[in-house]
């Protein structure tokens, strides 16, 4: 399997399961409706950890343009491979979001809240302050990338590094997810936002493009800072 296919499939699974748990806890008449933040945080942790375990040995399982770009900036990933990785990740995110739409197809019409439908696909701030929302995404993603690189240096038994990545995602969601919904990944936010815009979702509202730059550029800046901090420390 090629690295690009691994990144495509890995990001597709990540978004399918991650947005899927949001749909399960949000959509009317879903059996998981009102499941709450802990269910969503746990679902996202496994959504990241599972494809990381499956595809880590093939592509490194970046599954996140912010991680790919950050690693390239500090020389830990070939710059020439960045465009291919990012394209594969973004396309995988779109397909994963489309699968969520299909899985919950009867529920969109039953759900009246347009903002809730959008929130299944992409993030939105709890308090809209774009500068501070941007800062939150920078700090959370810097923590993500620094920690992932740090986990990679640990002498853990085979597979345990990936397990700790899942724990990391759970911790980030539980601790830092409140202000913005912890996007930390352009392929997790922009790709499903595009899917929301183009799919014939029953009763959907707009895709909030005025906010969309925050969960794209915030994570990219944070990814670079996290990688630079790792290089400075180690």
Backbone as CSV, one residue per row, in Angstrom:
resi,resn,N_x,N_y,N_z,CA_x,CA_y,CA_z,C_x,C_y,C_z
1,UNK,0.844,-1.192,0.000,0.000,0.000,0.000,0.886,1.252,0.000
2,UNK,0.531,2.230,-0.825,1.316,3.457,-0.898,1.078,4.334,0.328
3,UNK,2.022,5.227,0.581,1.871,6.163,1.680,0.641,7.050,1.480
4,UNK,0.398,7.472,0.242,-0.732,8.370,-0.007,-2.053,7.652,0.282
5,UNK,-2.142,6.395,-0.117,-3.366,5.639,0.146,-3.552,5.427,1.645
6,UNK,-2.457,5.197,2.347,-2.549,5.035,3.799,-3.056,6.307,4.460
7,UNK,-2.551,7.459,4.022,-3.006,8.730,4.584,-4.463,9.003,4.233
8,UNK,-4.854,8.654,3.012,-6.243,8.831,2.594,-7.184,7.973,3.443
9,UNK,-6.885,6.675,3.522,-7.758,5.763,4.262,-7.734,6.066,5.759
10,UNK,-6.548,6.388,6.286,-6.453,6.687,7.706,-7.255,7.908,8.100
11,UNK,-7.166,8.972,7.303,-7.930,10.182,7.601,-9.415,9.954,7.383
12,UNK,-9.763,9.155,6.398,-11.168,8.818,6.170,-11.755,8.116,7.396
13,UNK,-11.031,7.143,7.929,-11.503,6.432,9.122,-11.578,7.380,10.312
14,UNK,-10.566,8.220,10.477,-10.538,9.186,11.571,-11.786,10.060,11.553
15,UNK,-12.102,10.634,10.398,-13.257,11.536,10.297,-14.568,10.757,10.376
16,UNK,-14.607,9.587,9.779,-15.836,8.788,9.807,-16.225,8.449,11.246
17,UNK,-15.246,7.980,12.028,-15.545,7.629,13.409,-15.688,8.866,14.291
18,UNK,-14.849,9.885,14.068,-14.904,11.087,14.887,-16.171,11.889,14.677
19,UNK,-16.471,12.203,13.413,-17.733,12.898,13.137,-18.921,11.989,13.428
20,UNK,-18.684,10.685,13.319,-19.759,9.732,13.607,-20.201,9.785,15.058
21,UNK,-19.240,9.898,15.990,-19.647,9.970,17.395,-20.369,11.289,17.679
22,UNK,-19.980,12.358,16.971,-20.708,13.627,17.116,-22.146,13.488,16.614
23,UNK,-22.314,12.797,15.489,-23.658,12.569,14.953,-24.479,11.714,15.903
24,UNK,-23.854,10.692,16.450,-24.563,9.785,17.346,-25.079,10.508,18.585
25,UNK,-24.282,11.446,19.097,-24.657,12.164,20.319,-25.548,13.376,20.063
26,UNK,-25.714,13.747,18.791,-26.396,15.000,18.462,-27.731,14.815,17.754
27,UNK,-27.785,13.920,16.788,-28.952,13.848,15.906,-30.188,13.289,16.602
28,UNK,-31.329,13.839,16.260,-32.606,13.427,16.826,-32.898,11.966,16.502
29,UNK,-33.341,11.240,17.529,-33.717,9.834,17.458,-32.528,8.897,17.246
30,UNK,-31.305,9.424,17.330,-30.155,8.529,17.393,-30.140,7.861,18.760
31,UNK,-29.720,6.622,18.808,-29.700,5.911,20.083,-28.684,6.487,21.058
32,UNK,-27.726,7.257,20.544,-26.733,7.874,21.419,-27.005,9.334,21.704
33,UNK,-28.183,9.830,21.325,-28.481,11.253,21.487,-28.286,11.699,22.922
34,UNK,-27.645,12.855,23.080,-27.342,13.435,24.392,-26.315,12.612,25.176
35,UNK,-25.468,11.893,24.437,-24.442,11.079,25.083,-23.437,11.901,25.872
36,UNK,-23.203,13.144,25.442,-22.370,14.035,26.230,-20.920,14.105,25.788
37,UNK,-20.197,15.031,26.432,-18.828,15.373,26.038,-17.859,14.215,26.225
38,UNK,-18.017,13.439,27.287,-17.086,12.340,27.535,-17.207,11.281,26.451
39,UNK,-18.411,10.994,26.021,-18.599,10.032,24.925,-17.935,10.549,23.656
40,UNK,-18.133,11.825,23.356,-17.531,12.410,22.159,-16.009,12.386,22.261
41,UNK,-15.474,12.756,23.417,-14.027,12.780,23.606,-13.433,11.382,23.481
42,UNK,-14.092,10.396,24.064,-13.621,9.016,23.961,-13.704,8.515,22.519
43,UNK,-14.797,8.858,21.851,-14.949,8.439,20.459,-13.865,9.019,19.573
44,UNK,-13.535,10.293,19.776,-12.488,10.927,18.983,-11.124,10.328,19.290
45,UNK,-10.874,9.974,20.536,-9.591,9.364,20.888,-9.380,8.059,20.131
46,UNK,-10.398,7.238,20.089,-10.294,5.969,19.371,-10.277,6.207,17.866
47,UNK,-11.014,7.227,17.417,-11.032,7.551,15.988,-9.653,7.921,15.475
48,UNK,-8.838,8.532,16.322,-7.456,8.868,15.945,-6.531,7.676,16.162
49,UNK,-6.692,6.996,17.286,-5.777,5.914,17.635,-5.863,4.712,16.721
50,UNK,-7.063,4.356,16.284,-7.228,3.157,15.456,-6.507,3.266,14.112
51,UNK,-6.765,4.300,13.301,-6.032,4.388,12.028,-4.541,4.643,12.238
52,UNK,-4.167,5.304,13.336,-2.746,5.484,13.618,-2.072,4.131,13.820
53,UNK,-2.750,3.214,14.489,-2.220,1.868,14.713,-2.156,1.085,13.400
54,UNK,-3.191,1.210,12.587,-3.259,0.449,11.339,-2.206,0.910,10.340
55,UNK,-2.079,2.228,10.177,-1.273,2.766,9.074,0.058,3.374,9.504
56,UNK,0.354,3.323,10.807,1.591,3.927,11.282,2.838,3.353,10.637
57,UNK,2.835,2.061,10.386,3.998,1.424,9.792,4.139,1.660,8.307
58,UNK,3.132,2.264,7.681,3.163,2.496,6.238,3.541,3.933,5.920
59,UNK,2.801,4.867,6.476,3.018,6.287,6.153,3.455,7.116,7.349
60,UNK,3.507,6.500,8.516,3.711,7.269,9.741,2.407,7.743,10.333
61,UNK,1.315,7.551,9.596,-0.035,7.919,10.051,-0.078,9.335,10.599
62,UNK,0.300,10.296,9.756,0.159,11.698,10.163,-1.312,12.048,10.315
63,UNK,-2.085,11.808,9.264,-3.539,12.013,9.263,-3.925,13.449,9.590
64,UNK,-2.991,14.362,9.408,-3.196,15.740,9.858,-2.195,16.649,9.151
65,UNK,-2.643,17.565,8.292,-1.715,18.471,7.627,-0.853,19.285,8.575
66,UNK,-1.391,19.634,9.748,-0.614,20.418,10.705,0.598,19.634,11.195
67,UNK,0.437,18.347,11.425,1.553,17.497,11.840,2.544,17.325,10.701
68,UNK,2.044,17.074,9.502,2.916,16.903,8.335,3.751,18.153,8.085
69,UNK,3.098,19.303,8.077,3.807,20.560,7.812,4.794,20.874,8.935
70,UNK,4.379,20.683,10.174,5.266,20.948,11.296,6.517,20.086,11.246
71,UNK,6.364,18.801,10.943,7.507,17.911,10.853,8.426,18.285,9.700
72,UNK,7.842,18.735,8.599,8.655,19.132,7.442,9.466,20.381,7.747
73,UNK,8.874,21.325,8.464,9.562,22.580,8.780,10.828,22.328,9.591
74,UNK,10.780,21.352,10.495,11.951,21.075,11.341,12.831,19.966,10.780
75,UNK,12.555,19.543,9.550,13.415,18.571,8.884,13.186,17.125,9.263
76,UNK,12.055,16.827,9.901,11.752,15.454,10.275,10.858,14.746,9.265
77,UNK,10.564,15.416,8.159,9.751,14.826,7.097,10.143,15.487,5.786
78,UNK,10.263,14.723,4.697,10.685,15.307,3.415,9.676,16.336,2.901
79,UNK,10.154,17.543,2.631,9.267,18.607,2.158,8.588,18.234,0.849
80,UNK,9.253,17.472,0.005,8.689,17.095,-1.289,7.448,16.225,-1.153
81,UNK,7.299,15.549,-0.021,6.150,14.657,0.175,4.960,15.364,0.820
82,UNK,5.151,16.588,1.255,4.079,17.308,1.955,2.831,17.481,1.089
83,UNK,2.937,17.970,-0.164,1.708,18.170,-0.954,0.897,16.888,-1.123
84,UNK,1.564,15.781,-1.402,0.845,14.517,-1.575,0.145,14.072,-0.305
85,UNK,0.830,14.207,0.816,0.225,13.841,2.096,-0.996,14.702,2.389
86,UNK,-0.850,16.012,2.203,-1.945,16.928,2.540,-3.151,16.676,1.633
87,UNK,-2.923,16.481,0.350,-4.030,16.202,-0.571,-4.745,14.918,-0.165
88,UNK,-3.976,13.870,0.144,-4.571,12.597,0.550,-5.382,12.760,1.830
89,UNK,-4.848,13.497,2.778,-5.550,13.724,4.043,-6.848,14.496,3.832
90,UNK,-6.795,15.538,3.029,-7.990,16.348,2.803,-9.072,15.558,2.071
91,UNK,-8.681,14.798,1.084,-9.655,13.976,0.359,-10.245,12.902,1.269
92,UNK,-9.406,12.306,2.099,-9.903,11.309,3.041,-10.915,11.892,4.004
93,UNK,-10.668,13.124,4.450,-11.610,13.779,5.348,-12.961,14.033,4.705
94,UNK,-12.955,14.405,3.441,-14.217,14.639,2.723,-15.009,13.342,2.602
95,UNK,-14.328,12.267,2.218,-15.016,10.978,2.060,-15.532,10.483,3.408
96,UNK,-14.727,10.617,4.460,-15.183,10.199,5.785,-16.434,10.937,6.219
97,UNK,-16.494,12.242,5.954,-17.672,13.034,6.308,-18.888,12.600,5.495
98,UNK,-18.676,12.282,4.232,-19.788,11.811,3.395,-20.336,10.490,3.914
99,UNK,-19.471,9.642,4.440,-19.928,8.372,5.003,-20.770,8.588,6.259
100,UNK,-20.422,9.598,7.041,-21.246,9.930,8.214,-22.638,10.367,7.768
101,UNK,-22.681,11.197,6.751,-23.973,11.647,6.225,-24.821,10.456,5.790
102,UNK,-24.205,9.504,5.085,-24.947,8.334,4.614,-25.379,7.437,5.775
103,UNK,-24.528,7.264,6.751,-24.834,6.383,7.882,-26.043,6.878,8.661
104,UNK,-26.144,8.188,8.808,-27.238,8.782,9.589,-28.296,9.432,8.685
105,UNK,-28.431,8.938,7.496,-29.268,9.587,6.492,-30.690,9.922,6.950
106,UNK,-31.430,9.028,7.623,-32.797,9.381,8.021,-32.885,10.426,9.131
107,UNK,-31.774,10.662,9.821,-31.810,11.506,11.017,-31.657,12.994,10.724
108,UNK,-31.114,13.343,9.579,-30.903,14.768,9.283,-32.234,15.509,9.188
109,UNK,-33.198,14.881,8.554,-34.511,15.523,8.402,-35.223,15.638,9.743
110,UNK,-34.937,14.705,10.657,-35.589,14.716,11.966,-34.993,15.763,12.905
111,UNK,-33.816,16.268,12.572,-33.107,17.209,13.435,-33.315,18.632,12.931
112,UNK,-33.844,19.499,13.769,-34.158,20.863,13.345,-32.988,21.827,13.522
113,UNK,-32.126,21.567,14.467,-31.051,22.497,14.821,-29.962,22.509,13.736
114,UNK,-29.904,23.583,12.968,-28.945,23.678,11.875,-27.510,23.776,12.381
115,UNK,-27.323,24.499,13.471,-25.980,24.633,14.041,-25.475,23.295,14.557
116,UNK,-26.368,22.514,15.123,-25.982,21.193,15.614,-25.555,20.288,14.456
117,UNK,-26.244,20.398,13.345,-25.859,19.601,12.172,-24.476,19.999,11.687
118,UNK,-24.213,21.290,11.632,-22.890,21.751,11.210,-21.826,21.280,12.189
119,UNK,-22.152,21.303,13.488,-21.203,20.901,14.511,-20.794,19.445,14.435
120,UNK,-21.559,18.635,13.750,-21.177,17.248,13.525,-19.992,17.172,12.567
121,UNK,-19.962,18.073,11.614,-18.939,18.043,10.571,-17.696,18.853,10.931
122,UNK,-17.857,19.950,11.622,-16.708,20.830,11.866,-16.897,21.554,13.191
123,UNK,-15.861,22.261,13.598,-15.880,22.900,14.910,-16.474,24.301,14.857
124,UNK,-16.842,24.778,16.019,-17.334,26.147,16.196,-16.971,26.588,17.600
125,UNK,-16.717,27.871,17.811,-16.309,28.330,19.136,-17.487,28.415,20.096
126,UNK,-17.219,28.163,21.372,-18.246,28.347,22.392,-18.516,29.831,22.600
127,UNK,-17.452,30.636,22.592,-17.552,32.097,22.638,-16.794,32.610,21.419
128,UNK,-17.468,33.292,20.534,-16.855,33.684,19.258,-15.957,34.910,19.451
129,UNK,-14.679,34.667,19.481,-13.658,35.702,19.535,-12.507,35.153,18.697
130,UNK,-12.439,35.583,17.445,-11.568,34.911,16.489,-10.102,34.910,16.902
131,UNK,-9.635,35.999,17.494,-8.235,36.050,17.922,-7.960,35.029,19.022
132,UNK,-8.846,34.979,20.000,-8.653,34.033,21.092,-8.940,32.601,20.655
133,UNK,-9.906,32.423,19.759,-10.162,31.093,19.209,-8.931,30.580,18.457
134,UNK,-8.308,31.478,17.697,-7.084,31.140,16.964,-5.991,30.736,17.953
135,UNK,-5.838,31.496,19.022,-4.820,31.192,20.026,-5.059,29.823,20.654
136,UNK,-6.310,29.514,20.949,-6.642,28.211,21.524,-6.203,27.082,20.612
137,UNK,-6.504,27.215,19.312,-6.121,26.177,18.359,-4.600,26.076,18.216
138,UNK,-3.912,27.211,18.272,-2.448,27.198,18.215,-1.884,26.431,19.410
139,UNK,-2.345,26.767,20.606,-1.810,26.140,21.814,-2.139,24.650,21.873
140,UNK,-3.371,24.294,21.539,-3.770,22.889,21.593,-2.987,22.058,20.576
141,UNK,-2.801,22.602,19.365,-2.098,21.843,18.333,-0.610,21.770,18.621
142,UNK,-0.046,22.827,19.179,1.356,22.779,19.587,1.567,21.676,20.627
143,UNK,0.644,21.559,21.556,0.710,20.494,22.558,0.589,19.129,21.902
144,UNK,-0.319,19.017,20.939,-0.512,17.764,20.209,0.767,17.337,19.506
145,UNK,1.343,18.216,18.706,2.504,17.851,17.894,3.724,17.598,18.770
146,UNK,3.965,18.461,19.748,5.081,18.243,20.670,4.952,16.883,21.355
147,UNK,3.752,16.554,21.794,3.532,15.299,22.522,3.685,14.092,21.603
148,UNK,3.177,14.179,20.376,3.319,13.063,19.441,4.795,12.799,19.148
149,UNK,5.552,13.855,18.906,6.978,13.687,18.655,7.681,13.133,19.892
150,UNK,7.263,13.578,21.053,7.844,13.059,22.284,7.532,11.587,22.497
151,UNK,6.285,11.196,22.223,5.898,9.784,22.333,6.751,8.939,21.393
152,UNK,7.062,9.501,20.225,7.877,8.774,19.249,9.284,8.484,19.723
153,UNK,9.778,9.251,20.689,11.134,9.034,21.201,11.161,8.037,22.360
154,UNK,10.004,7.736,22.924,9.946,6.859,24.094,10.206,5.415,23.688
155,UNK,10.833,4.664,24.574,11.109,3.247,24.325,9.950,2.425,24.858
156,UNK,8.852,2.468,24.097,7.648,1.746,24.503,7.542,0.448,23.718
157,UNK,6.849,-0.526,24.297,6.609,-1.784,23.584,5.826,-1.512,22.317
158,UNK,5.965,-2.395,21.350,5.332,-2.211,20.050,3.829,-1.983,20.201
159,UNK,3.339,-0.890,19.643,1.921,-0.568,19.689,1.533,0.351,20.830
160,UNK,2.348,0.420,21.869,1.983,1.241,23.020,2.113,2.726,22.730
161,UNK,2.995,3.096,21.796,3.098,4.497,21.414,1.791,5.005,20.833
162,UNK,1.179,4.177,19.990,-0.101,4.542,19.404,-1.189,4.629,20.466
163,UNK,-1.138,3.747,21.440,-2.110,3.782,22.527,-2.008,5.103,23.281
164,UNK,-0.785,5.568,23.495,-0.606,6.832,24.192,-1.063,8.015,23.339
165,UNK,-1.004,7.891,22.012,-1.556,8.934,21.154,-3.067,9.030,21.369
166,UNK,-3.730,7.889,21.476,-5.171,7.896,21.754,-5.457,8.541,23.106
167,UNK,-4.646,8.210,24.111,-4.796,8.857,25.421,-4.595,10.368,25.317
168,UNK,-3.627,10.756,24.492,-3.347,12.181,24.289,-4.558,12.902,23.712
169,UNK,-5.188,12.316,22.704,-6.367,12.938,22.093,-7.492,13.054,23.111
170,UNK,-7.654,12.019,23.932,-8.685,12.085,24.973,-8.385,13.220,25.950
171,UNK,-7.117,13.322,26.363,-6.736,14.370,27.317,-6.911,15.753,26.732
172,UNK,-6.542,15.938,25.478,-6.695,17.242,24.838,-8.166,17.631,24.739
173,UNK,-9.006,16.682,24.391,-10.430,16.970,24.313,-11.026,17.294,25.666
174,UNK,-10.640,16.515,26.680,-11.185,16.722,28.017,-10.682,18.022,28.636
175,UNK,-9.433,18.384,28.347,-8.825,19.530,29.017,-8.909,20.831,28.228
176,UNK,-8.772,20.745,26.902,-8.647,21.950,26.085,-9.742,22.095,25.033
177,UNK,-10.686,21.173,25.001,-11.673,21.184,23.923,-12.818,22.150,24.084
178,UNK,-12.988,22.703,25.289,-14.158,23.536,25.558,-14.291,24.800,24.743
179,UNK,-13.221,25.575,24.544,-13.374,26.850,23.842,-13.725,26.726,22.361
180,UNK,-13.093,25.781,21.651,-13.270,25.730,20.189,-13.659,24.361,19.648
181,UNK,-13.728,23.346,20.493,-14.036,22.014,19.991,-12.813,21.260,19.514
182,UNK,-11.622,21.762,19.825,-10.319,21.132,19.553,-10.211,20.516,18.157
183,UNK,-10.219,21.383,17.137,-10.027,20.897,15.769,-8.631,20.297,15.624
184,UNK,-7.598,21.113,15.784,-6.196,20.691,15.780,-5.770,20.011,14.478
185,UNK,-6.596,20.093,13.459,-6.350,19.309,12.258,-7.192,19.868,11.108
186,UNK,-6.565,20.508,10.115,-7.344,21.044,8.991,-8.156,19.986,8.251
187,UNK,-7.638,18.759,8.168,-8.368,17.698,7.467,-9.569,17.217,8.272
188,UNK,-9.546,17.461,9.572,-10.683,17.089,10.410,-11.766,18.162,10.380
189,UNK,-11.403,19.387,10.003,-12.360,20.481,10.049,-12.743,21.006,8.667
190,UNK,-11.751,21.399,7.875,-12.058,21.979,6.566,-12.667,20.951,5.622
191,UNK,-12.141,19.737,5.604,-12.680,18.714,4.703,-14.146,18.407,4.996
192,UNK,-14.519,18.116,6.252,-15.940,17.903,6.529,-16.789,19.155,6.319
193,UNK,-16.190,20.336,6.507,-16.934,21.574,6.250,-17.279,21.674,4.764
194,UNK,-16.325,21.296,3.922,-16.588,21.256,2.478,-17.686,20.250,2.176
195,UNK,-17.612,19.075,2.824,-18.653,18.062,2.617,-20.017,18.591,3.041
196,UNK,-20.062,19.291,4.171,-21.317,19.891,4.631,-21.863,20.866,3.594
197,UNK,-20.979,21.619,2.959,-21.411,22.620,1.985,-21.984,21.988,0.719
198,UNK,-21.441,20.856,0.301,-21.824,20.298,-1.002,-22.847,19.169,-0.911
199,UNK,-22.938,18.498,0.236,-23.866,17.379,0.349,-25.310,17.876,0.502
200,UNK,-26.273,17.122,-0.009,-27.686,17.515,0.125,-28.244,17.122,1.487
201,UNK,-27.706,17.736,2.545,-28.126,17.426,3.906,-29.468,18.104,4.182
202,UNK,-30.429,17.334,4.613,-31.773,17.871,4.830,-31.761,18.952,5.906
203,UNK,-32.280,20.130,5.579,-32.444,21.196,6.545,-31.169,21.817,7.058
204,UNK,-30.097,21.733,6.309,-28.834,22.290,6.797,-28.828,23.813,6.647
205,UNK,-27.978,24.456,7.412,-27.770,25.894,7.294,-26.487,26.169,6.530
206,UNK,-25.919,27.347,6.754,-24.668,27.669,6.068,-23.502,26.974,6.766
207,UNK,-22.346,26.997,6.114,-21.174,26.256,6.602,-20.210,27.117,7.407
208,UNK,-20.607,28.343,7.759,-19.838,29.244,8.617,-18.414,29.443,8.101
209,UNK,-18.308,29.892,6.868,-16.985,30.079,6.260,-16.207,31.217,6.907
210,UNK,-16.896,32.134,7.576,-16.180,33.236,8.222,-15.303,32.762,9.373
211,UNK,-15.613,31.610,9.930,-14.795,31.029,11.003,-13.804,29.999,10.484
212,UNK,-13.991,29.518,9.276,-13.279,28.330,8.798,-11.770,28.472,8.785
213,UNK,-11.245,29.705,8.693,-9.791,29.879,8.644,-9.138,29.583,9.988
214,UNK,-9.891,29.730,11.075,-9.310,29.524,12.412,-8.838,28.082,12.607
215,UNK,-9.699,27.064,12.344,-9.251,25.684,12.538,-8.374,25.152,11.406
216,UNK,-7.995,26.016,10.472,-7.014,25.628,9.449,-5.652,26.227,9.794
217,UNK,-5.594,27.544,9.919,-4.308,28.203,10.131,-3.847,28.135,11.587
218,UNK,-4.786,28.087,12.528,-4.403,27.914,13.923,-3.628,26.612,14.134
219,UNK,-4.163,25.470,13.685,-3.417,24.223,13.806,-2.094,24.205,13.042
220,UNK,-2.046,24.827,11.874,-0.787,24.840,11.126,0.286,25.597,11.901
221,UNK,-0.071,26.783,12.412,0.882,27.545,13.218,1.267,26.766,14.468
222,UNK,0.284,26.176,15.124,0.552,25.394,16.320,1.417,24.181,16.036
223,UNK,1.180,23.529,14.902,1.986,22.372,14.531,3.444,22.739,14.341
224,UNK,3.681,23.864,13.698,5.055,24.332,13.492,5.708,24.678,14.827
225,UNK,4.978,25.404,15.688,5.538,25.781,16.991,5.821,24.556,17.859
226,UNK,4.906,23.583,17.838,5.120,22.363,18.613,6.347,21.601,18.150
227,UNK,6.541,21.536,16.815,7.701,20.837,16.276,8.986,21.581,16.605
228,UNK,8.950,22.917,16.515,10.131,23.717,16.847,10.491,23.571,18.328
229,UNK,9.484,23.546,19.186,9.739,23.372,20.610,10.363,22.010,20.876
230,UNK,9.884,20.999,20.194,10.439,19.650,20.372,11.913,19.630,19.985
231,UNK,12.242,20.239,18.844,13.633,20.281,18.399,14.501,21.052,19.401
232,UNK,13.951,22.125,19.947,14.706,22.935,20.903,14.976,22.163,22.196
233,UNK,14.037,21.347,22.607,14.164,20.621,23.875,14.993,19.347,23.717
234,UNK,14.771,18.645,22.604,15.420,17.350,22.424,16.615,17.417,21.468
